[in-house]
């Protein structure tokens, strides 16, 4: 995500606290937030794909994804 997009998210957050947002601005904010979250998750997955755990016997095992759990 580009710095300009992050700046826009912050600008909309400040505006929401002061004067409020129009319906169009709310939609823009939500779209930018979803894009930010999607890119953050992709980056985190990429990082975690490079993680190996050392086992007690000294060998290394790639970090495995847990089965998905139900959120409350």
Beta strands, then each sheet from edge to edge (+ up, - down):
strand 1: 52-54
strand 2: 60-62
sheet 1: 1+ 2-
end
